[in-house]
Amino acid sequence: MNPSPAFAIVLALLAASLMGTIGVFARFTDLPAEQITFYRLLLGSLFLMTFMLFTGKGREIWHKPSKRTLINGAMLSGFMAFYIEAIQYTQMANVIMIIYLAPLVSAVFAHFVYGEKLNRLNVTGVVIAMIGFVLMLPMTSSQTIYESELRGYFYAMLALFTYSGFILINRKPSASSPYQSTLVQLSVGALCLLPLVLQSPSLPSAEQFGWLLAIGFFPGFLAILFAVKALRQLPSVTYGTLSYIEPVVVVVLAWSLFGEVLSMIQLTGVALIIFAGIAQGFLSQRHNSKCTKASSVCHN
């Protein structure tokens, strides 16, 4: 049974908030990025498989996945690993805001590759987001700190591009159910990282494994479950707008737990990126609505 619209909004907010906890858990875990990502994907897939078995969806588990879903699993693992690696060098708020440039980067990519033309409003949104990105760049007199920050931004950019690829590949409808696609992507992502994890001579301690279980359950499984249920009821633009609570959660957690403070210039950059991202979502929705009403060939 699908949730009511009001409850779907609550689920969307919970999904975004839970997604925002991964950076905190990752720092408390104190493990390499590839190990954290591997266990998040592996445990997340196991939790999801258990949920499907107990809710009568067990027959959906065994199916032939599409090549697109398999590729997206690799994209997912890269995005998560680069994100966790980035927060080792720079503030979590900086990293999450760079990643939230992905919808705009995807729109630019689709313009040149898929022929989805950008109008003046789209271009304005991209420019505003780029200004926000520049405002968030590190400014420090210490060469060592500056080099560390740049390394964090480098990994954040890799996370941005892999996440953009994830978005672009997921644009087309899939014959698989949302649960099937999610399960395959989590499982494939874990398999992609398995060789790197096997190279590590040590296993997580009991305390570290406790944090890994939390990562697999809260941002790995529960956030995805809530997101899938919310997307069944909410328009994509509404869900996309609500998902911008995630960077807000990240900023608050980084400030309250780790004392990370953004300057006024950086906060201005955050505001510009959020504004541009939300505006891009509404523009995309308006474009899709026009295509539907015109009943003509439109690029999706």
C-alpha positions, 0 to 999 in steps of 0.5 A, a space after each residue: 500500500 502506498 503512503 499518503 502524500 503527507 506521510 510520503 513527505 515525512 519519509 522523504 525528509 527522513 531518507 534525506 536526513 539518514 543519508 546525511 549521517 554517513 559522514 558522521 558514522 564514517 569518522 567514528 568508524 575510523 576505517 579506510 574509505 573502501 572498507 566503509 563503503 564495502 560494508 555499507 553496500 554489503 550490509 545494506 543489500 543484506 538488510 534489503 534482502 531480508 526485508 524483501 523476504 519478510 514482506 513477500 517480495 522474495 521472488 523478486 530477488 532472483 532475476 536477470 539484471 540489466 547491463 545498465 543496473 550493473 554499471 550503476 552499481 559500479 558508479 554507486 560504489 565509486 561515488 560512496 568511496 570518493 565521498 568518504 575519502 573526501 571528508 578525511 581531508 576537508 569539511 563534510 559540508 564542503 563535500 556534500 555541497 559539491 556532490 549536490 552540484 550533480 543535478 546541474 552537471 547532469 543537465 549540462 552533460 545531457 545538453 551535449 550528449 543527449 541533445 536536451 537543450 538548456 534554455 536561459 533559465 537552465 544556464 543561469 542556474 548552472 552559472 549561479 551554482 558555479 559561483 556558489 562552488 567558487 565561494 566555497 573554495 578553501 582560503 588559507 595562508 597555510 600551505 599544508 592545510 591548503 594542499 589537504 583541502 585541495 585533495 579533499 576537493 579532488 575526491 569530492 569532484 570524483 564523487 560528483 562525477 560518479 554520482 552524476 553518472 549514476 543519475 544519468 544512467 538511472 534516467 531511463 525507466 527500468 523493467 526491474 522494480 525499485 527494490 530489485 534495482 537497488 538490491 543489484 546496485 548495492 550488491 554489485 557495488 560491494 563486489 567492485 570493492 571486494 578486491 580492495 578490502 581483501 588486500 587489507 590485512 586487518 579486520 574491523 574491531 568489535 566497536 568498528 563493526 558496530 558502527 559499520 552495522 549502523 552505516 549499513 542499516 541507517 544510511 545503507 538500508 533504511 534511507 533507501 527504503 524510505 526513499 523508494 516508498 516516498 518516490 512512489 507517491 511524490 513527484 520527482 521534483 518534490 522529492 528532489 527539493 525535499 532531499 536538500 535537507 541532507 546538506 542542511 543535516 550535514 552542516 548541522 552535524 559537522 558543526 555540533 559534533 566536530 566543530 566545523 564552521 563555515 565562513 559567511 562567504 562559504 555559507 553564501 556559496 551553500 545557499 546559491 548551490 541549494 537555490 540553483 539545485 531546487 530551481 533546476 528541479 522545477 525547470 525539469 518538471 515544467 519541461 516534462 509537463 509541457 512534453 506530456 501536454 504536447 504529446 510530442 517527441 521530447 527528450 527525457 
